[in-house]
Amino acid sequence: MIDQIQVGKKIKEERLNRGLTQDELSASLNISRQALSKWETGISLPPIEAVVELVRLLNMSIEELLCLNKAVPIDKDNLFVNHSRLYVMDQLLKDKIDIKLEEVFYQLSKQERLRILHAIREGKMKRPNQFHVYLNEAEKKFLYGNKRRNDDDCKKNDD
């Protein structure tokens, strides 16, 4: 998965390295300065036509521009610094991050937590030991079902 924030940083870095302003680069690409700004801040990604033109103008490979060969570590204390939420969630769900889920679960939004719990319930992710202590009542009910009525029952299922 492409990390929009890293791609945006790369576009900005390469533009600045060449001494170009946003106005100059956007004019070369026949786009608005606002569109370029959205790319540079990671709000959106350039369309494929713009990627092709960017690699030509900046004299770099598509892999370099899209940061496909660059592994940027994810900080367990702040999962989403330097990374888009979509990218981090993709990495978590694919178990590509060397992070203890129970240590970062609190950083996830309600919807993200539900996606993780669904993956655990479906057997696509392993449930961490003592995971129940990090869940609210609704999440426990979702993960363990109605028959699990208290923390002792959840603990038995976690162990």
C-alpha positions as CSV (number, residue, x, y, z in Angstrom):
1,M,0.0,0.0,0.0
2,I,1.2,3.5,-0.8
3,D,1.6,5.8,2.1
4,Q,0.2,9.2,1.0
5,I,2.1,11.2,3.7
6,Q,5.5,9.7,2.7
7,V,4.8,10.4,-1.0
8,G,3.8,13.9,-0.2
9,K,7.0,14.5,1.7
10,K,9.0,13.1,-1.2
11,I,7.3,15.4,-3.7
12,K,7.9,18.4,-1.5
13,E,11.5,17.4,-0.8
14,E,12.3,16.9,-4.5
15,R,10.6,20.2,-5.5
16,L,12.6,22.1,-2.9
17,N,15.9,20.3,-3.8
18,R,15.4,21.7,-7.3
19,G,14.6,25.2,-6.1
20,L,11.1,25.2,-7.4
21,T,8.1,26.9,-5.9
22,Q,4.7,25.2,-5.8
23,D,3.5,27.7,-8.4
24,E,6.3,26.7,-10.8
25,L,5.9,23.0,-10.4
26,S,2.1,23.1,-10.6
27,A,2.4,25.2,-13.8
28,S,4.7,22.6,-15.3
29,L,2.2,19.9,-14.5
30,N,-0.8,21.9,-15.7
31,I,-2.5,21.6,-12.3
32,S,-3.5,24.1,-9.6
33,R,-1.2,25.0,-6.8
34,Q,-3.9,23.7,-4.4
35,A,-3.8,20.3,-6.0
36,L,0.0,20.2,-5.5
37,S,-0.4,21.3,-1.9
38,K,-2.8,18.4,-1.3
39,W,-0.3,16.0,-2.6
40,E,2.6,17.5,-0.6
41,T,0.5,17.3,2.6
42,G,-0.6,13.8,2.0
43,I,-4.3,14.7,1.7
44,S,-4.4,13.1,-1.7
45,L,-2.2,11.3,-4.2
46,P,-1.4,12.5,-7.7
47,P,-3.3,10.6,-10.5
48,I,-1.2,8.3,-12.7
49,E,-0.8,10.9,-15.4
50,A,0.7,13.3,-13.0
51,V,3.0,10.6,-11.5
52,V,4.4,9.9,-14.9
53,E,5.0,13.6,-15.5
54,L,6.5,14.1,-12.0
55,V,9.1,11.3,-12.5
56,R,10.0,12.9,-15.8
57,L,10.3,16.4,-14.4
58,L,12.1,15.4,-11.2
59,N,14.3,12.8,-13.0
60,M,13.5,9.9,-10.6
61,S,11.9,6.5,-10.8
62,I,8.3,5.8,-10.0
63,E,9.5,3.6,-7.1
64,E,11.4,6.5,-5.6
65,L,8.5,8.9,-6.0
66,L,6.0,6.6,-4.4
67,C,8.5,5.6,-1.7
68,L,8.0,1.9,-2.6
69,N,11.5,1.0,-1.6
70,K,11.6,3.0,1.6
71,A,10.6,1.6,5.0
72,V,9.7,4.3,7.4
73,P,9.4,3.0,11.0
74,I,6.1,3.3,12.8
75,D,6.4,4.8,16.2
76,K,4.4,2.8,18.8
77,D,3.9,5.9,20.9
78,N,2.3,7.7,18.0
79,L,1.2,5.4,15.2
80,F,0.0,8.1,12.9
81,V,3.0,10.5,12.9
82,N,4.5,10.5,9.4
83,H,1.9,7.9,8.2
84,S,-1.7,8.0,7.0
85,R,-4.2,6.1,9.1
86,L,-5.1,4.0,6.1
87,Y,-1.5,2.9,5.7
88,V,-1.1,2.1,9.4
89,M,-4.3,0.1,9.5
90,D,-3.3,-1.9,6.4
91,Q,0.0,-2.7,8.0
92,L,-1.6,-3.7,11.3
93,L,-4.2,-5.9,9.6
94,K,-1.5,-7.6,7.5
95,D,0.7,-8.0,10.6
96,K,3.5,-6.2,9.0
97,I,4.3,-4.0,12.0
98,D,6.4,-5.3,14.8
99,I,4.2,-3.7,17.5
100,K,2.2,-5.3,20.3
101,L,-1.4,-4.6,19.4
102,E,-2.4,-4.2,23.1
103,E,0.1,-1.4,23.5
104,V,-1.3,0.7,20.6
105,F,-5.0,-0.3,20.6
106,Y,-6.0,2.9,22.5
107,Q,-4.7,5.1,19.6
108,L,-7.2,3.7,17.2
109,S,-10.5,5.2,16.4
110,K,-13.8,3.4,17.1
111,Q,-14.1,2.2,13.5
112,E,-10.4,1.1,13.4
113,R,-10.8,-0.8,16.6
114,L,-13.8,-2.6,15.2
115,R,-11.9,-3.6,12.1
116,I,-9.1,-5.1,14.2
117,L,-11.7,-6.9,16.4
118,H,-13.4,-8.2,13.3
119,A,-10.1,-9.5,11.9
120,I,-9.4,-11.2,15.3
121,R,-12.9,-12.8,15.4
122,E,-12.5,-14.0,11.9
123,G,-9.1,-15.6,12.7
124,K,-7.2,-13.3,10.4
125,M,-5.3,-11.8,13.3
126,K,-4.0,-13.4,16.5
127,R,-5.6,-12.2,19.7
128,P,-3.0,-10.9,22.2
129,N,-2.9,-12.5,25.7
130,Q,-4.9,-10.6,28.2
131,F,-6.4,-8.5,25.4
132,H,-9.8,-8.2,27.2
133,V,-8.4,-5.7,29.7
134,Y,-8.0,-3.2,26.8
135,L,-11.6,-3.5,25.5
136,N,-14.7,-1.7,26.5
137,E,-17.9,-3.7,27.2
138,A,-19.3,-3.4,23.7
139,E,-16.0,-4.6,22.2
140,K,-15.8,-7.5,24.6
141,K,-19.3,-8.5,23.6
142,F,-18.4,-8.2,19.9
143,L,-15.3,-10.3,20.2
144,Y,-16.4,-12.9,22.7
145,G,-20.1,-13.0,22.1
146,N,-23.1,-12.8,24.4
147,K,-22.1,-15.8,26.4
148,R,-19.0,-14.0,27.9
149,R,-20.4,-12.1,30.8
150,N,-17.4,-11.1,32.8
151,D,-13.7,-10.5,32.7
152,D,-12.9,-13.9,34.2
153,D,-14.7,-15.6,31.2
154,C,-12.8,-13.3,28.8
155,K,-9.5,-14.0,30.6
156,K,-10.1,-17.8,30.2
157,N,-10.7,-17.3,26.5
158,D,-7.5,-15.1,26.1
159,D,-5.2,-17.6,27.9
